[in-house]
Every structure is written in structure tokens, then in C-alpha cells.
Amino acid sequence: MCGAAVSLAVAQAQENLLQDPSFEQTKEKDRFGLVFAKWGGWKYEGDCDFAVGRIAHSGRSSCLLVGSSAPKLRVVQLQELEAGRYQITAYLRGLDIGTGAWNQTTEFMFDDHYFPLKKNGTFGWTRLSYVGDLNEKKQAGPSFGLMAPGYFWIDDVTLVKVRNDVPLTPEPVLGPEAGPIAPPGELCPAAVRCAECGYRNQPEWRTCYACGAPLTAKTLAAGPAVKQLTSFEDKNPFGGGTIVAEHASEGRKALRIDRSYAGMEGAQDWTGYDYLKADLYTDAQEPLSLYVEIHDTATRDYWTRVNYSTVVPPGRSTLVLPIKQLYVGEKSRPGRMLALNGITRFLFSIGDQPSAPLFVDNLRLERDESAPQVQFDGLYAFDFGTGASPVMEGFTPITPATLYSKGRGYGLKEAKVWRAYDVLQPDPLYQDFICIESGGLAVDVPNGKYRVWVNLDNPSGFWGEYQVYRRRAILAQGREVAADVMDLMRSRRSISSSGTSRTCRRMIRSTSTRRSATTRKSSTWR
């Protein structure tokens, strides 16, 4: 009986005190971004997220911490623990983890003892072990954090109470890597890129070996590429405005709005389309302010409808409104995305004292089908932004977490990123950007001559403030090929004396720099 009692005591001492140690009990993402029923945590700052990992050390899922721009987030499980000695083990995996603020990367905490793991880059499942003491009964538990761009997986965490003769560890001990993250087979010419991380995979693998995302083919939308809502030929579907035989772009008639607004009521389904377009004309000598308001079935007030402001240049123009990225509210307080399958109303407003009427014609929905037509072997198109900002069709996203690797074949290399921005307008390509202090982009390409287009500006600040800088430059293969210098005092005096309005400042367009570069011995263009 004495031996049985000792065995039972040992078994109880080794009991895992954590609930759902393998992160199998998931839930809908709550308002704090948490996705596991038994684990808590916090998103402190930056562009980062909790996710259900689709690659697991055991079971079906794991905890995945995703960092993009200046991230800081932690996952933790706290509970009431008796005083004593505890051992914690866990299995960790990383993909393209960079370096964050203050040279921080990954971290571990227990009982308010903080340990930088200094584990970054790309590594397969690695065992962590730590033994520490609790001096009193208190709320405690293991915590894992990410303070750098990249993907960080945690799985199979144990927290057990052990005997006092188990040696303490002054800091967490990381074991050898179980196996590197590598393709399960040879990459052939039919390889496809993972939509999540950009790594190349064979289609028959079905899931990305690097991040676990499914390798799903893009489905084509049904229906015509252009769906006309109205051309004002038969009647006026708008409440407001006047049908006239002037400045028509489609047929013989157009809608003239002399003041205030004109709105269109009725249920509509805009799913499957990328843009709302309208042909416009005004005799105004200066840009005419235009406000676009859109309601859906969930609209109840100002903050639950789309409030979009822009300007109409003098003469003929076309309004192009990307509808897949439209959010309700406004830039100062963006809300949920517009429900495209439940549109109930939209209107155009030019205010009560416009400088000239606005003519509207050929109101239509269009699908962007240009990307497949212009893509060809050897073309790379990159859209720089945050981890959550939209990506222009046909472009490949680059976030601060998109570090260069052989598996991906492109990415940021030796880049010191200040931060990434999403200013929410005007479109998926130009609304987001990355501010790089040094370093840049590397792409694996064969030796040869290449033409490179780079957009060096951005759509300015949150309210359209003019961008200010001292000097900025582009280097290709280490050689400076473009540079801009700004006289800060002269620029400030010019902006101050001109009295430029906020609306007009929004009209300042981004500039593009075009250069040709010839690669040398290296097969990487940077």
C-alpha cells in the first residue's frame, strides 16, 4: 500500500494544470481579438493578431501569433496556483520572425519573470523548458509573446507542480530543432504561391508547408464584367436632380445636380464587383467637392453608413470607387465593411452652394479583370502596406513581416522599417505604404536587364497633409538611381502662405520614378 501511495502522489504531481494545452478549443474572434476559449492575452500595440494555427505539433491546431508592423502581443493562461515549484514545457515554431523595437523578438513569462527568448528567423518545432518557484499562492501561468514581425506558433504547453529537488533553471532552455521548415518535395515549374505567406508550393500539397494555409485556386465571379445601374435614358431613378440632354457619356441624356443631393433608393446586390463608376462633368473652374453616401441593410445612423468625400476636377472625369474595401463611418472612426449584398440607398451631394452643377451619367458596377491580362512571366508587382490593409488585384502584398527568404524568393532584406500605414483612402494600391529608413526589397531574378517602376510617395497623412522629408533615395544593386531633396523651410513657408485647403491638399497625387537596372553577378535584385 505504501508503494501505491507514492506512485499516486507522483502521478498527481505530474498532472498538467492547464486547460486546453494544445489549443484545440477555438471560438469566434472576440472584441479583444482572442480566438481560444481557454486562453487569454492582449494586443498591446502595433499591427498584430491572434490566429488559429493550421500547423500543429500535435492535434489539429495550435496558437499562432502574427506580427506585422511594430507588434506587441501575448497569449497567457492564468489560474490560482499554490506556492511551490513548477515546470513549464512548450513547443515553438517560427517563420520569418524579424527584430522589433529595442531588438526584441519572441518572449516567455511566468510569475512576472520576463525572459526574451532571442529566438527569431525561421525554425521548426523547438521544445522550451523552464522550472521556477512560486513563493506564495497567487494567480500565475505561462505567457508567450511576439514583439517582431513574423509568424510564431505555440503548442502542447504543460504546467506541472514538481518536487523541490527538481533543479531550477535561471532562464528558459530551448532544445534542438526537431526538423527545419522545408518543402516536402521538389518544387517544379507548376509551383504556386501561398496567398498567406507567399512561399512556393506544389498544388497537390493542398496546404502550404510553411504556414499551413490552404492552397485554394481563385474562383471567378459569375455575371457580366460590367453591370449598368442606369444611364438616365428612360427615366430618373434618383430622387432629385434633373434629366438633361447635356454632357451625356452614354446615350443622349445625363443627370444634372444643381445643388444639395440626389439619391437612389431600392435594394441592390453589388457582390462580385470591384468598382462603382460614374462619368462626371462640371463647368466649375476649381475642383468641386463631392460627397458619396451609401446605405446597406444594417444602416441605422451616420456611423453605420458609408460617408465618402472626394473632389471632381473641372471638365470630364470618371469617379472610380473601390467598393470591396468600403467601410461604414468615416476615416476618423472606421467601422465594419459595407455589406455589398444588401445595398439599400446611395446618393451624390455637392452641397447647397456649389460653384457649378454636376452632371452624372453611365452609373455602373465593374469587375477588375485587367490583372490576368497584364500579368506575364517575369513580372513582379508588389503592394506595400500593413498586414490588414487591402491588396490591389494582381499585386503581391509586402508587409514589415515579409522578410526575404529562399522559399519565398522575395521580401524585405536588411530593411529598417519605421512603420506601416493604412490611411484608408483613396484605393487599395495607394492607401497603404511602408516607411523604410534603410535597406529595401530583394527579389530573386535571373541575370539580365530590368525595368523598374517605384512609387516613392504616399497619399500623405490622415487628413491629406503634405508629405515633408529632407532627402530620400532609391538604390538598385547598391547604386543610387534616384534621389529627392526637400528644402524644409521653403516648403513650410510655401504651404503656410498659400493657404491651401485640406480638400485641395488631398488632390496632390503620388509621383512615380521609373528606372532601368541591370543585375550583375548576383541573382538577387535589391
C-alpha positions as CSV (number, residue, x, y, z in Angstrom):
1,M,0.0,0.0,0.0
2,C,2.9,2.4,0.7
3,G,4.4,1.9,-2.8
4,A,0.9,2.5,-4.4
5,A,0.5,5.7,-2.4
6,V,3.9,7.0,-3.6
7,S,3.0,6.2,-7.2
8,L,-0.3,8.0,-6.9
9,A,1.4,11.1,-5.4
10,V,3.9,11.2,-8.2
11,A,1.1,10.9,-10.9
12,Q,-0.8,13.7,-9.3
13,A,2.3,15.9,-9.2
14,Q,2.8,15.4,-12.9
15,E,-0.8,16.4,-13.8
16,N,-1.0,19.2,-16.4
17,L,-2.7,22.1,-14.7
18,L,-3.5,23.9,-17.9
19,Q,-6.9,23.7,-19.7
20,D,-6.7,23.0,-23.5
21,P,-2.9,22.8,-23.6
22,S,-3.0,22.0,-27.3
23,F,-5.2,25.0,-28.4
24,E,-8.0,22.8,-29.8
25,Q,-10.9,24.7,-28.3
26,T,-11.4,27.6,-30.6
27,K,-14.1,30.3,-30.7
28,E,-15.2,33.2,-32.8
29,K,-12.8,36.2,-32.5
30,D,-14.0,38.5,-29.8
31,R,-13.6,42.2,-29.4
32,F,-10.1,41.7,-28.0
33,G,-9.0,39.6,-31.0
34,L,-8.9,36.3,-28.9
35,V,-9.7,33.1,-30.7
36,F,-9.2,30.4,-28.0
37,A,-11.8,29.6,-25.3
38,K,-9.4,28.8,-22.5
39,W,-6.6,31.2,-23.2
40,G,-6.4,34.9,-22.7
41,G,-4.0,37.5,-23.9
42,W,-3.7,41.1,-25.1
43,K,-2.8,43.0,-28.2
44,Y,-0.8,45.9,-26.7
45,E,0.2,47.9,-29.8
46,G,1.1,47.7,-33.5
47,D,-0.4,45.7,-36.3
48,C,-0.7,42.1,-34.9
49,D,-3.3,39.4,-34.4
50,F,-4.1,36.1,-32.7
51,A,-4.9,33.2,-35.1
52,V,-5.7,29.5,-35.0
53,G,-2.6,27.9,-36.3
54,R,-3.2,25.4,-39.1
55,I,0.2,23.6,-38.4
56,A,0.3,21.8,-35.1
57,H,2.9,19.9,-33.1
58,S,0.0,17.6,-32.1
59,G,-3.7,17.6,-32.7
60,R,-5.5,19.8,-35.3
61,S,-4.5,23.3,-34.3
62,S,-2.0,25.5,-32.4
63,C,-1.8,29.1,-31.2
64,L,-0.4,31.4,-33.9
65,L,0.8,35.0,-33.1
66,V,1.1,37.1,-36.2
67,G,3.1,40.3,-36.2
68,S,3.2,42.8,-39.0
69,S,4.2,46.4,-38.1
70,A,5.7,47.2,-34.6
71,P,3.7,44.4,-32.9
72,K,3.4,43.5,-29.3
73,L,1.0,40.8,-28.2
74,R,0.9,38.0,-25.7
75,V,-1.1,34.8,-25.1
76,V,-1.5,33.7,-21.5
77,Q,-3.5,31.3,-19.2
78,L,-3.6,32.4,-15.5
79,Q,-5.1,30.4,-12.6
80,E,-4.8,30.2,-8.9
81,L,-1.6,28.2,-8.1
82,E,-0.3,27.0,-4.7
83,A,3.2,28.0,-3.6
84,G,5.8,25.6,-4.8
85,R,8.0,24.6,-7.7
86,Y,6.6,24.3,-11.3
87,Q,7.9,23.1,-14.6
88,I,6.6,24.5,-17.9
89,T,7.2,23.0,-21.3
90,A,6.0,24.1,-24.7
91,Y,6.8,23.6,-28.4
92,L,7.5,26.7,-30.5
93,R,7.8,27.2,-34.3
94,G,8.7,30.4,-36.2
95,L,8.5,31.7,-39.8
96,D,10.4,34.8,-40.9
97,I,10.4,36.4,-37.4
98,G,12.4,39.6,-37.6
99,T,13.5,42.1,-35.0
100,G,11.2,44.6,-33.4
101,A,11.6,47.6,-31.2
102,W,14.5,47.6,-28.8
103,N,15.8,44.5,-30.7
104,Q,13.0,42.3,-29.2
105,T,11.7,39.2,-30.9
106,T,10.0,36.4,-29.0
107,E,9.4,36.2,-25.3
108,F,8.3,34.0,-22.3
109,M,6.9,35.0,-18.9
110,F,6.0,33.2,-15.7
111,D,5.1,34.8,-12.3
112,D,6.1,38.3,-13.7
113,H,9.6,37.0,-14.6
114,Y,10.2,38.2,-18.2
115,F,12.6,36.3,-20.5
116,P,13.5,37.5,-24.0
117,L,13.9,34.2,-25.9
118,K,16.1,35.8,-28.6
119,K,14.7,33.2,-31.0
120,N,13.8,34.6,-34.4
121,G,14.2,33.8,-38.1
122,T,12.7,30.5,-39.4
123,F,12.8,27.4,-37.2
124,G,10.8,24.1,-36.9
125,W,9.2,22.8,-33.7
126,T,11.6,23.5,-30.7
127,R,11.0,22.4,-27.1
128,L,11.1,25.1,-24.4
129,S,11.5,24.0,-20.7
130,Y,11.5,26.2,-17.6
131,V,11.5,25.4,-13.9
132,G,10.6,28.2,-11.4
133,D,9.3,28.8,-7.9
134,L,6.2,30.4,-6.6
135,N,6.8,31.9,-3.2
136,E,3.1,32.3,-2.3
137,K,-0.4,31.3,-3.5
138,K,-1.3,33.6,-6.4
139,Q,-2.7,33.9,-9.9
140,A,0.1,32.8,-12.3
141,G,0.6,30.9,-15.5
142,P,2.8,30.8,-18.7
143,S,2.8,33.6,-21.2
144,F,4.2,33.7,-24.7
145,G,4.7,36.9,-26.7
146,L,5.8,38.3,-30.1
147,M,7.4,41.7,-30.4
148,A,8.6,41.5,-34.0
149,P,7.2,40.9,-37.5
150,G,6.6,37.3,-38.4
151,Y,4.7,34.1,-37.5
152,F,5.1,32.5,-34.1
153,W,3.4,29.2,-33.2
154,I,2.9,27.8,-29.7
155,D,1.5,24.3,-29.0
156,D,1.4,21.5,-26.4
157,V,2.0,23.6,-23.3
158,T,2.3,21.9,-19.9
159,L,2.3,23.4,-16.4
160,V,3.1,20.8,-13.7
161,K,3.9,21.0,-10.0
162,V,7.2,19.2,-9.3
163,R,9.2,18.3,-6.2
164,N,11.6,20.8,-4.7
165,D,14.6,18.7,-5.7
166,V,13.9,19.3,-9.4
167,P,16.7,21.8,-10.4
168,L,15.6,25.4,-11.1
169,T,16.5,26.9,-14.5
170,P,17.7,30.5,-14.4
171,E,16.0,31.1,-17.8
172,P,14.1,29.0,-20.3
173,V,16.0,26.3,-22.0
174,L,15.4,25.8,-25.8
175,G,16.1,22.3,-27.1
176,P,17.3,21.4,-30.6
177,E,15.0,22.0,-33.6
178,A,13.0,18.9,-34.4
179,G,13.3,19.5,-38.1
180,P,13.7,22.5,-40.4
181,I,10.8,24.1,-42.3
182,A,11.4,22.8,-45.8
183,P,9.3,21.8,-48.8
184,P,8.2,18.1,-48.6
185,G,9.2,17.5,-52.1
186,E,10.8,19.1,-55.2
187,L,9.4,22.4,-56.5
188,C,8.5,22.1,-60.2
189,P,7.6,24.8,-62.7
190,A,3.9,24.3,-61.8
191,A,4.6,25.6,-58.3
192,V,2.1,28.1,-56.9
193,R,2.5,30.8,-54.3
194,C,0.6,30.6,-51.0
195,A,-1.8,33.5,-50.7
196,E,-1.0,33.9,-47.0
197,C,2.8,33.9,-46.8
198,G,4.0,33.9,-50.4
199,Y,6.0,30.6,-50.2
200,R,6.1,28.4,-53.2
201,N,4.3,25.0,-53.1
202,Q,3.2,22.3,-55.4
203,P,-0.6,22.4,-55.9
204,E,-1.0,18.8,-55.0
205,W,0.3,19.5,-51.4
206,R,-3.1,21.3,-50.8
207,T,-1.8,23.2,-47.9
208,C,1.3,25.5,-47.6
209,Y,4.2,23.7,-45.9
210,A,5.4,27.0,-44.5
211,C,2.3,28.4,-42.8
212,G,-0.5,25.8,-43.3
213,A,-2.8,27.9,-45.3
214,P,-4.9,26.1,-47.9
215,L,-3.7,26.3,-51.5
216,T,-7.1,27.3,-53.0
217,A,-7.5,28.4,-56.6
218,K,-9.1,31.7,-57.1
219,T,-12.8,31.4,-58.2
220,L,-14.0,33.6,-61.0
221,A,-17.1,35.7,-60.3
222,A,-20.2,35.0,-62.4
223,G,-22.1,37.5,-64.5
224,P,-21.0,40.3,-66.9
225,A,-17.9,42.2,-66.2
226,V,-19.9,45.5,-66.4
227,K,-23.3,45.9,-64.8
228,Q,-25.0,49.2,-65.7
229,L,-27.2,50.7,-62.9
230,T,-28.6,53.5,-65.0
231,S,-27.7,55.8,-67.9
232,F,-30.7,58.0,-67.4
233,E,-32.1,57.4,-70.9
234,D,-35.7,56.2,-69.9
235,K,-36.4,57.8,-66.6
236,N,-34.7,59.3,-63.5
237,P,-34.3,56.6,-60.8
238,F,-32.9,59.3,-58.5
239,G,-34.9,61.3,-56.1
240,G,-33.5,64.8,-57.0
241,G,-31.6,66.2,-60.0
242,T,-32.9,66.8,-63.5
243,I,-32.6,64.7,-66.7
244,V,-31.0,66.8,-69.4
245,A,-29.6,66.4,-72.9
246,E,-26.2,67.7,-72.0
247,H,-22.8,66.2,-71.3
248,A,-24.1,62.6,-71.7
249,S,-21.3,60.0,-72.0
250,E,-23.7,57.0,-72.6
251,G,-26.6,57.7,-74.9
252,R,-28.2,61.2,-75.1
253,K,-29.1,62.1,-71.5
254,A,-27.5,62.7,-68.2
255,L,-28.5,63.7,-64.7
256,R,-27.8,67.3,-63.6
257,I,-27.5,68.1,-59.9
258,D,-27.7,71.9,-59.3
259,R,-27.4,71.8,-55.6
260,S,-27.8,69.7,-52.5
261,Y,-28.1,66.0,-53.3
262,A,-29.7,63.3,-55.5
263,G,-30.3,59.8,-54.1
264,M,-31.3,56.4,-55.4
265,E,-33.4,54.1,-53.3
266,G,-34.0,50.4,-53.6
267,A,-32.5,47.0,-52.8
268,Q,-29.4,46.2,-54.9
269,D,-26.7,43.4,-54.8
270,W,-23.2,44.6,-55.6
271,T,-21.3,41.4,-54.8
272,G,-18.8,40.1,-57.4
273,Y,-17.8,43.6,-58.5
274,D,-14.8,45.7,-57.6
275,Y,-15.7,49.3,-58.5
276,L,-18.7,51.7,-58.6
277,K,-18.1,54.0,-61.5
278,A,-19.8,57.2,-62.8
279,D,-18.9,59.5,-65.7
280,L,-18.9,63.1,-64.4
281,Y,-18.7,66.6,-65.8
282,T,-18.6,70.1,-64.3
283,D,-18.1,73.6,-65.6
284,A,-16.5,74.6,-62.3
285,Q,-13.2,76.4,-62.6
286,E,-11.8,74.7,-59.4
287,P,-12.3,71.2,-58.0
288,L,-15.9,70.6,-57.0
289,S,-16.5,68.9,-53.6
290,L,-18.4,65.6,-53.9
291,Y,-19.8,63.6,-51.0
292,V,-21.0,60.0,-51.6
293,E,-23.3,58.3,-49.1
294,I,-24.2,54.5,-49.2
295,H,-26.5,52.6,-47.0
296,D,-27.0,48.8,-46.5
297,T,-29.5,46.7,-44.6
298,A,-27.6,47.3,-41.4
299,T,-27.5,51.1,-41.7
300,R,-29.2,52.9,-38.8
301,D,-27.4,56.2,-38.5
302,Y,-24.4,58.3,-39.6
303,W,-21.8,55.8,-38.2
304,T,-23.4,52.8,-39.9
305,R,-23.4,54.1,-43.4
306,V,-20.6,55.0,-45.9
307,N,-19.5,58.6,-45.8
308,Y,-17.0,59.2,-48.6
309,S,-15.7,62.6,-49.6
310,T,-13.7,63.4,-52.8
311,V,-13.4,66.1,-55.4
312,V,-14.5,66.4,-59.1
313,P,-11.9,68.1,-61.3
314,P,-13.0,70.6,-63.9
315,G,-14.3,69.2,-67.2
316,R,-14.9,65.4,-67.8
317,S,-13.8,62.8,-65.3
318,T,-14.8,59.4,-64.0
319,L,-15.5,58.6,-60.4
320,V,-13.9,55.2,-59.5
321,L,-14.9,54.0,-56.1
322,P,-13.4,50.7,-54.9
323,I,-16.4,49.0,-53.2
324,K,-14.8,45.9,-51.8
325,Q,-12.8,48.0,-49.3
326,L,-15.6,50.4,-48.4
327,Y,-16.2,50.8,-44.6
328,V,-19.1,52.5,-42.8
329,G,-18.4,55.5,-40.6
330,E,-15.5,57.8,-41.6
331,K,-11.7,58.0,-41.6
332,S,-11.7,59.2,-38.0
333,R,-13.8,56.2,-36.9
334,P,-14.0,53.5,-39.5
335,G,-16.5,50.7,-38.8
336,R,-17.4,47.4,-40.4
337,M,-17.2,46.7,-44.1
338,L,-20.1,47.6,-46.3
339,A,-22.5,44.7,-47.0
340,L,-22.4,44.6,-50.8
341,N,-25.3,42.1,-51.0
342,G,-27.6,44.4,-49.1
343,I,-27.3,47.9,-50.6
344,T,-30.5,50.0,-50.0
345,R,-29.5,53.6,-50.9
346,F,-26.8,55.8,-52.3
347,L,-26.6,59.4,-53.1
348,F,-24.3,62.1,-54.5
349,S,-24.1,65.5,-52.8
350,I,-22.4,68.8,-53.9
351,G,-23.6,71.0,-51.1
352,D,-26.1,73.9,-51.0
353,Q,-23.8,76.5,-52.7
354,P,-21.8,74.7,-55.4
355,S,-19.8,76.8,-57.8
356,A,-21.3,74.9,-60.8
357,P,-23.7,72.0,-61.4
358,L,-22.6,68.4,-61.6
359,F,-23.6,66.1,-64.5
360,V,-23.7,62.4,-63.8
361,D,-24.0,59.6,-66.4
362,N,-23.4,55.9,-67.0
363,L,-23.6,54.8,-63.4
364,R,-22.2,51.2,-63.3
365,L,-20.5,48.4,-61.5
366,E,-17.3,46.9,-62.9
367,R,-15.2,43.9,-62.2
368,D,-11.4,44.3,-62.4
369,E,-10.4,41.7,-65.0
370,S,-7.3,43.5,-66.1
371,A,-4.8,41.8,-63.8
372,P,-4.8,38.4,-65.5
373,Q,-4.4,40.1,-68.9
374,V,-1.4,42.1,-68.0
375,Q,0.5,39.5,-65.9
376,F,3.3,37.6,-67.6
377,D,6.3,35.6,-66.6
378,G,9.0,37.8,-65.2
379,L,6.6,40.4,-63.9
380,Y,6.6,41.2,-60.2
381,A,4.1,43.7,-58.8
382,F,4.2,44.5,-55.1
383,D,1.7,46.3,-52.9
384,F,3.4,47.6,-49.7
385,G,1.2,48.1,-46.6
386,T,0.1,46.7,-43.3
387,G,-1.0,43.1,-42.5
388,A,-4.6,44.1,-42.5
389,S,-4.8,46.6,-45.4
390,P,-6.3,45.5,-48.8
391,V,-4.1,44.5,-51.7
392,M,-4.7,45.7,-55.3
393,E,-5.8,42.9,-57.6
394,G,-2.8,41.4,-59.4
395,F,-0.3,42.6,-56.8
396,T,1.7,40.7,-54.1
397,P,1.5,42.1,-50.6
398,I,4.6,43.2,-48.8
399,T,4.3,44.0,-45.1
400,P,7.0,44.5,-42.5
401,A,6.7,40.8,-41.8
402,T,7.5,39.8,-45.4
403,L,11.2,39.1,-44.9
404,Y,13.3,37.8,-47.7
405,S,13.8,34.0,-47.8
406,K,14.8,31.5,-50.5
407,G,11.5,29.7,-50.0
408,R,9.6,32.9,-50.9
409,G,12.1,34.3,-53.4
410,Y,11.4,37.9,-52.5
411,G,11.0,40.1,-49.4
412,L,12.5,42.9,-47.3
413,K,16.2,42.5,-46.8
414,E,18.3,44.4,-44.3
415,A,15.4,46.8,-44.1
416,K,14.9,49.1,-41.1
417,V,11.2,49.7,-41.1
418,W,9.9,52.7,-39.2
419,R,6.3,51.6,-39.5
420,A,3.5,50.7,-42.0
421,Y,0.4,52.9,-42.6
422,D,-3.1,52.5,-43.9
423,V,-4.8,55.9,-44.4
424,L,-8.0,54.1,-45.7
425,Q,-8.2,56.1,-49.0
426,P,-8.1,56.5,-51.9
427,D,-7.7,52.9,-53.3
428,P,-6.1,49.6,-52.4
429,L,-2.8,50.4,-54.0
430,Y,-2.1,53.9,-52.8
431,Q,-3.9,53.9,-49.4
432,D,-1.2,51.9,-47.6
433,F,2.5,52.1,-47.6
434,I,5.7,51.2,-45.6
435,C,8.2,53.8,-44.3
436,I,11.7,52.3,-44.8
437,E,14.6,54.1,-43.2
438,S,17.3,51.9,-44.8
439,G,17.6,48.7,-46.7
440,G,15.0,47.5,-49.1
441,L,13.4,44.8,-51.2
442,A,15.2,41.8,-52.6
443,V,13.8,39.7,-55.5
444,D,15.3,36.5,-57.0
445,V,15.6,37.1,-60.7
446,P,17.9,35.7,-63.5
447,N,20.7,38.0,-64.6
448,G,19.6,40.5,-67.1
449,K,18.2,44.0,-67.7
450,Y,15.0,45.0,-65.9
451,R,12.7,48.0,-66.0
452,V,11.5,49.0,-62.5
453,W,8.6,51.3,-61.5
454,V,8.6,52.6,-58.0
455,N,6.0,54.8,-56.3
456,L,8.2,56.9,-54.0
457,D,5.4,59.0,-52.4
458,N,2.3,58.2,-50.4
459,P,-1.2,59.7,-50.2
460,S,0.1,61.9,-47.3
461,G,-1.2,61.9,-43.8
462,F,-4.5,61.1,-42.2
463,W,-6.2,64.3,-43.4
464,G,-4.1,64.7,-46.5
465,E,-1.3,66.7,-45.1
466,Y,1.6,67.4,-47.5
467,Q,4.5,64.9,-47.0
468,V,7.6,66.5,-45.6
469,Y,11.1,65.0,-45.8
470,R,14.8,66.1,-46.1
471,R,16.2,63.5,-48.5
472,R,15.1,60.2,-49.9
473,A,16.7,57.9,-52.5
474,I,16.3,54.6,-54.4
475,L,19.3,52.3,-54.8
476,A,19.5,49.4,-57.3
477,Q,22.2,46.8,-56.7
478,G,23.8,49.3,-54.2
479,R,23.9,52.2,-56.8
480,E,21.8,55.3,-56.2
481,V,19.5,55.7,-59.2
482,A,17.0,58.3,-57.9
483,A,17.0,60.9,-55.2
484,D,14.8,63.7,-53.9
485,V,15.8,66.6,-51.7
486,M,13.3,69.0,-50.0
487,D,14.1,72.4,-48.6
488,L,12.1,72.2,-45.4
489,M,12.0,75.9,-44.6
490,R,10.9,76.8,-48.1
491,S,8.3,74.1,-48.2
492,R,6.8,75.2,-44.9
493,R,6.7,78.9,-45.9
494,S,5.1,77.9,-49.2
495,I,2.4,75.7,-47.6
496,S,1.7,78.4,-44.9
497,S,1.5,81.3,-47.3
498,S,-0.6,79.5,-49.9
499,G,-3.5,78.8,-47.5
500,T,-4.1,75.5,-49.3
501,S,-7.3,74.0,-48.1
502,R,-7.5,70.4,-46.7
503,T,-9.6,69.4,-49.7
504,C,-7.1,70.7,-52.2
505,R,-4.2,69.1,-50.5
506,R,-5.9,65.8,-51.0
507,M,-5.5,66.3,-54.7
508,I,-1.8,66.2,-54.6
509,R,-1.0,62.9,-56.4
510,S,1.7,60.5,-55.7
511,T,4.7,60.6,-58.1
512,S,6.4,57.7,-59.7
513,T,10.0,57.2,-60.5
514,R,11.0,54.9,-63.4
515,R,14.4,53.5,-63.8
516,S,16.1,50.6,-65.6
517,A,18.5,48.4,-63.7
518,T,20.9,45.7,-64.9
519,T,21.6,42.9,-62.5
520,R,25.3,41.9,-62.1
521,K,26.7,38.7,-60.8
522,S,24.1,38.3,-58.1
523,S,20.8,36.8,-59.0
524,T,19.0,39.0,-56.4
525,W,17.7,42.5,-57.3
526,R,17.5,44.8,-54.4
